[in-house]
Amino acid sequence: MDPELKERINEAARIAEEFTKIYYDHIDKKKSTQRLYLDSALVVFNGNGVSGVEQIAKFHQELPSTEHTLTTLDAQPILDSAAGKSYLIQASGTVKYNNEKSQAFQQSFLITAHEQKWKIVTDTMRLQNSIYG
């Protein structure tokens, strides 16, 4: 494997761990998420879209209290030179809302370097409810 590509892949894994710790800490402790997103970011939560950093922060504040537990994490560098330093992060695990029963979830982030900080471009979360009832 090309050493530069191998380094980008290793960097993606490290960044994914650091980023998701910060992200879920903000969500679970009801900290403002405004600084985590690009101004033009898009969130899709169970099929419902919210765009713009202020609307996203408001959406997160209106969610019930949460407790996330990650069980899997994967990250891939976006190799297109036009994308700059960008990564696709896939996270899954369980989430409790208002101390209720845990539900499985899957979440995907596209993050990019912006003014020397990682910012979310897109954030897609889906609760993994059984389709069979």
C-alpha positions in Angstrom: 0.0 0.0 0.0 1.1 3.5 -0.8 2.7 5.0 2.4 0.8 8.3 2.0 -2.5 6.5 1.6 -1.8 4.3 4.6 -1.0 7.5 6.7 -4.3 9.1 5.5 -6.3 6.0 6.6 -4.6 5.9 10.0 -5.2 9.6 10.4 -8.9 9.0 9.6 -9.2 6.5 12.4 -7.6 8.8 14.9 -9.6 11.8 13.9 -12.9 9.8 14.0 -12.2 8.7 17.6 -11.4 12.3 18.7 -14.2 13.8 16.8 -17.0 11.4 17.9 -15.9 11.8 21.6 -16.4 15.6 21.3 -19.6 15.3 19.3 -21.4 12.8 21.6 -20.2 14.7 24.7 -21.9 17.8 23.3 -25.1 16.0 22.4 -25.4 14.0 25.7 -24.5 17.0 27.9 -26.7 19.4 26.0 -23.8 21.6 25.1 -24.3 23.9 22.0 -23.4 22.1 18.8 -23.2 25.3 16.8 -19.4 25.3 16.6 -19.3 21.7 15.3 -21.1 22.4 12.0 -20.4 24.5 8.9 -22.8 27.3 8.4 -24.3 25.5 5.4 -24.4 22.1 7.1 -27.3 19.6 6.7 -28.6 17.2 9.4 -31.0 14.4 8.5 -32.5 12.7 11.6 -34.7 9.7 10.9 -35.6 11.2 7.5 -36.3 14.7 8.7 -33.9 17.4 7.4 -32.6 20.5 9.2 -30.2 22.9 7.5 -28.1 25.8 8.7 -26.0 25.9 11.8 -28.4 27.9 13.9 -31.4 25.6 13.1 -29.3 22.5 13.7 -28.2 23.8 17.2 -31.9 24.6 18.0 -32.9 21.1 16.8 -30.3 19.5 19.1 -31.4 21.6 22.1 -35.0 20.4 21.6 -34.1 16.7 21.6 -34.8 14.8 24.8 -31.8 14.0 27.0 -29.6 11.3 25.5 -27.0 8.8 26.4 -25.0 7.4 23.5 -22.8 4.3 23.6 -20.7 3.6 20.5 -20.1 0.0 19.5 -18.5 0.5 16.1 -16.7 3.3 14.4 -15.2 3.5 10.9 -13.6 6.4 9.0 -12.4 6.8 5.4 -10.5 9.7 3.9 -12.1 11.4 0.9 -9.3 11.1 -1.6 -10.6 13.7 -4.1 -8.1 16.6 -4.0 -10.9 19.1 -4.5 -12.4 18.1 -1.2 -9.4 19.1 0.8 -9.0 17.2 4.1 -12.3 15.5 4.5 -13.4 12.3 6.1 -16.5 10.1 6.1 -17.2 8.7 9.6 -19.6 5.9 10.3 -20.7 5.4 13.9 -23.2 3.0 15.4 -24.3 1.9 18.8 -27.2 2.5 21.2 -28.9 5.6 22.4 -31.2 6.1 25.4 -33.7 9.0 25.3 -34.9 10.3 28.7 -33.5 7.1 30.4 -35.9 4.9 28.4 -34.9 1.6 26.8 -31.8 1.7 24.6 -32.3 1.8 20.8 -29.8 0.9 18.2 -28.7 3.8 15.9 -26.4 4.4 12.9 -24.9 7.8 12.1 -22.8 9.1 9.3 -20.8 12.3 9.3 -18.9 14.0 6.5 -16.4 16.3 8.1 -13.9 18.7 6.6 -11.1 20.9 7.8 -12.3 24.5 8.0 -10.2 27.3 9.6 -8.0 24.7 11.4 -11.0 22.9 13.0 -13.1 19.9 12.0 -16.6 20.9 10.9 -19.6 18.7 10.0 -20.8 19.1 6.4 -23.5 16.5 6.6 -24.8 14.4 9.5 -27.3 11.6 9.0 -28.7 9.7 11.9 -31.2 6.8 11.8 -32.6 4.8 14.7 -32.5 1.1 13.8 -36.1 0.2 14.6 -37.2 -3.2 13.4 -39.1 -3.1 10.1 -41.1 -6.2 11.2 -42.8 -4.7 14.3 
